[in-house]
């Protein structure tokens, strides 16, 4: 017993050689280290019976039972048991190791002393030919190319399991497996799924993980998922995202759906997003985030470090710290390097850079890109015409959203060091 497709359809006989029917499906039960084959279903076209695997005798091209027709034992199904033909074969599953959604063309077994276990699933073309009863074609192709057609057996431990429910079989994404993946890898997986499967994945993730995953997906997928999710769940995810990322998604939704989600969000988070939605795409305002670290003018180095520990800002928004007046006007900028090397009692005013490279909200992306490259910046503040700090553009967003041609053929400023804004004037 090596592959599921080699088992399905095999005849089964009783102890006196009378035919009982043919194998219709194989059942596996959870077990460590691999699921164990626990039963087979036998059908004669009119009735079907589930027989414990331990009672089955495997012979050449057939199975037999040590019982007469009227004494065949019945297997009691468990809640976690999985039918391989019904629940796995021809289904889409998630290959956690390679971060892919693949079609199961066959199921591979491995024999251990006294048991048969489920080793993995075969997603190869050879597996498909075997399923179609065309394995002879695989052998022919192998002889023509001088080597056997490869099999792609994905270990069961690298496969997201399936749960059986009333109606269609649905993908179940166990959190203990997905939590090991990087958000961008999870995004790669959901982009290969259909809308229903994507919804299942996002619903199974905790809010923070879902908020980390969505920005890694394409804009179309982001809008589709948030547009289809329950309003409360969608708003919770949006609240955990950076304001600019949430604004990007909401900007692609119908206005009534956008307002519905904003109304459900916490007022402070919703206000940040609303502000960003007022800016046109392809501008500095449309690219910026209003999530940045603002330091009062009268602070000292130690107080600023204490504030950072309290705020715990995202690493991509803490490249620079922005010194502002009570009216929100930008007074200067401090790099983390300057802050760390300063003595605790040092006034912020004495170590901040007062001449700050910046952009206006209406500036185009080409202008923004040229500023980043010329001054070798990690982040660029966006100021209104009265010098009010409206937001910042991070290098990550710059590289992701601005066409690469903006970055080509520009000479860097001669007075720029590795510290970017420290020497820009």
N, C-alpha and C positions, 0 to 999 in steps of 0.2 A: 504494500500500500504506500505509494509514493506521491501521487497527485490526486486531487479531488476528481478531476475530469476522467481519470482512469477508473474511478470507483463508481461514479454515477452510471446507472443503467446496467450494472452487473446483475446477473440472475442470482437469486437466493433459493436454496433448497432446504427441505426439512430433513430429519434423520433417516428417512427411508427413500430419499431422492425425489420426493414430490416437489414441484416448483411452487414457491410461495409468492413470487413476484420479483420485482427488480428494485435496486437501491435508488431511492428518490432523493435522499439528502443525508448529510452527515452532521451530527451534533457534537459540539465541543463544550467543555465546562472549564471555568477558570481554575488554574492550578499553577504552582510554581515549579520550575522556572518558566514553563510554557503550558498553554491550555492543553487539556487531554481529551482525546476522542472518547466520548462517553456513550454514544448510541448511533444507530442508523435507522432511517425510516424506510420501510419496505411497502411498495404499492403494487397491487395487481390490476389497477385500473378501476376497481370498484371499491376497494377498502384500503386503508393504510394503517400500519402498525409500527410503533417505535420500539426497537429491541435494544437492550443493553449491549454495548460493544463487547463486553467480556464474555458474552455467550456466542459470539460470532467466530466462526472458523474460516480463515482465508485459504482458498485453494486457487489453482490456476484458472484465471478468468471467471471465477465464481466464488460465492460464499455459501456456507452451510450452517445449519443450526442443529444442536444435539437434542432436538425436541420434535415431536409430531406437530402437525398443523394446529391441532386444538389445544396444545400446551405451550405455545410460544409465550415467553414472559414479556411483560410490558414495562417500559422505562418511564419513571416519573420525572417530568421536566422540572428543572430548577429555574429560578427567576433570572439568573445570570447566564444561562445556557445560550449558545449562539448556533443557529442553523447556517451552515456554510454556503449552501446553494442559494437559499432564500435571502440571507442577510449579508453575504460577503461577495460571492461570485458576481461579476459584472457591475459591481458597485464602485463608486468613486470613494477612495480612502485617502487619508493624509499620510504621506511618507515623511515622518518627523525628521529623520536623519538628513534627507536631501531637500526638505522644505518644498515638497511637490504634492499636488493632487494627481493621483494616478488611477487607472482603471484596473480592477482585479480580473485577470484573465484565467487564473488558476490558483489553487491553494496547495502548498507543499507540506507534506507530513514527514516526520522522522520517527523511526522505531526505536524505542528504548526497552529494556528488559520488562516484558509483560505489559507494555503500554505502547500506544501510538500517540504522539504529540503533534500539535500544530506548530510547524517551524516558521512559516511565513507565507506571504502571498507573492505570486508571480505576475509581474506587470509587463512581461516581454512579449514580443511578436511571436516567439516560439510558443509561449503559453497560450496565446490566442489561437494559433493554428491547432494546438492540442485540443483546446475547447471545441473547435469547429470540426474535430475529427479529421484534421488534415496533417497529422504529425508526419505522415509519409512525405509531405511537401517540405517540411522542415529538414528532414533527412536528405531529400534531394538537393535542396538549396545548399546544405552543408557540404555535400559531395562536390558540388559545382565550384564552391568558393574555397574548398580545401580545408575547411574547419567547421565545427558544429556551430549552429546558430546559438548565440548566447542566451542564457536565462537571466532574468533579473528578479531574484527572490529577495524580497524586502522582509527582514526579520520582523516577526510579530511584535516584538518589543518596540520597534520603530514605526508601528502602524497605529493610528488612532482607531480605537475600537468602535464598534457600532452597537447601538441599542435598538431593540425591537419595541415598537409601539403600535397602537392601533393605527392602521393605515400604512402609508409608505414608511420604509426604513429611513431613519434620519441619522446623519452624522452626529456623534456625541464627542465633544472635544474635552478630554479630561484635563483639568487645570494643572495637575502635577506634571504633565508632559509639556504643555504650552508654556508654562512658567519658566522652563529652561531655555526657551528660544528668545532671540533678540526681537524686539518689536518689528524691525524691518523684515525679518524672516517670517513672522506671523503674517505681515502684510502681503508678502509674496504668496503665501499659501491662500489667503482669502481672495486674492485677485484671480486665482484659478478656479474659484468656486462659483456656483450659481447663487442668485440673490437669497434664496431660502437658506442655503448652507452658510453664507456669510452672516446672516442674521443669527443663526445658531451659534456661530463662533463668538460673535460680539456679546451675545446674551450670556455666554458661559464665562466670559472674562470678568474680573473685578473692574471697577470703574477706572482706576488709575491705569491699569494695563491697557484697557480699551482706549483710553485717552492717549497713551503712548503709541499705540498701533495705528490708529486712524491717520495721523499726519504722514505716515510712511506709505500709505496707499495713494493711488491716483486720485485726482480731483473728482472724477466721475464716480469712483467707488465710494469715496468719502460722502459725497452728497446723497448717493443712493442709500447708504446704510443709515445715516442720520435721518434722512427723509422718511424711511420706513420704520424706524424704531419707535417704540412707545415714547410719548412726549416726555414723561418723567425720566425714563432711562436716558434718552438722548440729551436732555438738558443737564443731567448729572455728569455725563461724559464731557460735554462742552465746557462745563465749569472747571473741570480738571485740566483742560487744555490751555496752552498759551493763548492769550486774547487774539493775536494775529492769526493763529491757526483756526480758532473757532470762527473768526470773521471770514476767513477764506471759504470755509464750508458753508456758512449761512448765506454768503453772497451768491452761492450757486443754487440756492433753494428758492422756490416760489415765495413771494413776499408774505403771503398769509401764513405759510409754514414757519418762516423766519420769525415773524412776530409772535407766533404761538410758543416757539421755543424760548425766545428772549423773555417772554412774560413768565415762563416757568423757572428761569434761572434766578439765582440770587441777585438782588439789585445791583450790588457793587460790580460783580462779574459782568452782568448784562450791560451796565453802563460803559465799561471798558470796550466791550465788543461793539456796541452801538456807535461809539466814537470812531472806531476804525472803519466801520461800514460806510462812513460819510466820504471817505477818500476814494478817488478813482483808481482802478487797476493801472498797472504800469507806471505808478508814481512812487515817490519815496513814502508818502503817506499810506499808500496801499500796501507797501512792503513792510512797514515798520510794525513793531510791537510796543504797546504802552506799559509793558512789564519790565521795569528797570529799577535799579537801586539809586535812590535820591538821598543825598546827604545834606543836612543843614549847614549853613556857612559857619556857625559858631562851634561845630563839633571838633574834637581832637582825634588823634590816631586811635587811641585805645577805645574811645567811645564808638568810633566807626567800626572797629573790629567786633566789638560787642553787638552792635546792630546787625552786622552780617551774620553772626552766629544765631541771632534771633530770627532773622528773615529767612535764612537758608535759601538764597536765590539759586535759580538754575545756573549751571556753569556757563552756558552760552550767553547769559545776560549780565554776567558779573565780570566781564573782561575789564570794564572801566566802571568807576563810580562817579556819579554826576552830582556836583555841588550846586544847590539851587537856593534861591532866596525864598522868602515867605510867599511871594506871588508866583512862584514856580519858574522864575527866569533862571536860565543857566548862568552860573557864575564861573564855573571851571570844571575841570575833569581830573580824576586821579586814577592812575593804574594800580592794580593790585600790588605790583612790585614796589612802587613808591610807598604804599601804605604799610607793607610788611616791614620794610627796612627803617621806617621812621620810628623815633622814640615815642613811647606811649603818650606823653604829654604834648607832643607836637601839634600845633593848631593846623587844621585842615587847610586853611587859607594859605599857609606858608609853603605847602607842598603841592598845591593844585596847579595845573596848567590853565592859564586864563585865556589863551588864544586857542580856540577849539575849532577844528575842522568840522563842518556841519553841512546839512542840506535842508532845504525848505520842503514842506509837504508836497508841493506841486512839482518838484524836480523830477525829471524823467529818469528812467532806469539807466540809460547810458551815462548821464551825468553822475549818478550815484556810483556806478561801477568804476568810472574813471577816478573818483575820489578814493575809493577803496584801494585801487591799485597804486595810484600816485603816492598815497601816504601810508601804504602798507597797514591798513587798519584791521582791527578785529571787530570793531563796532563803530557805527556812525550815528551821532545824535541828529534828530530831526527837530528843527526849531521853527516856530511861527515867526512872523515878521517883527514881533515885539520881543523876540528872544525867549519866549516861553518854550520849555522843553515838552514836546508833544509825544515823543517816543524815540526808539532807537532801531537801527537796522543791524542785525548781527551778520557776521561773516557766513554763518551757516545758511541763513535765508538768502543772502546775496548769491552764494554759489549755486543754490538750488533753483532760484527763480529768475536769475538774470542770464540771458543768452551768453554763451561762451565768447562770442565775437567781441563783446565789450571788454574782455580781459586781455585781448591780444594787441600787441604792437604798442603798448603804452610804456614809457619809461618811468621808473620810480623816482620820487623826489630824492635828491642827493642828501638832504638833511634828515632823512627818516632812518631810524634804527629799528631794532627788533621790538622796541617798545611802542611803535606806532604813534599814537597821539602825544606821547611824551615830548617829542621833538618837532611836532607839526606846528606850524604857525601861520 
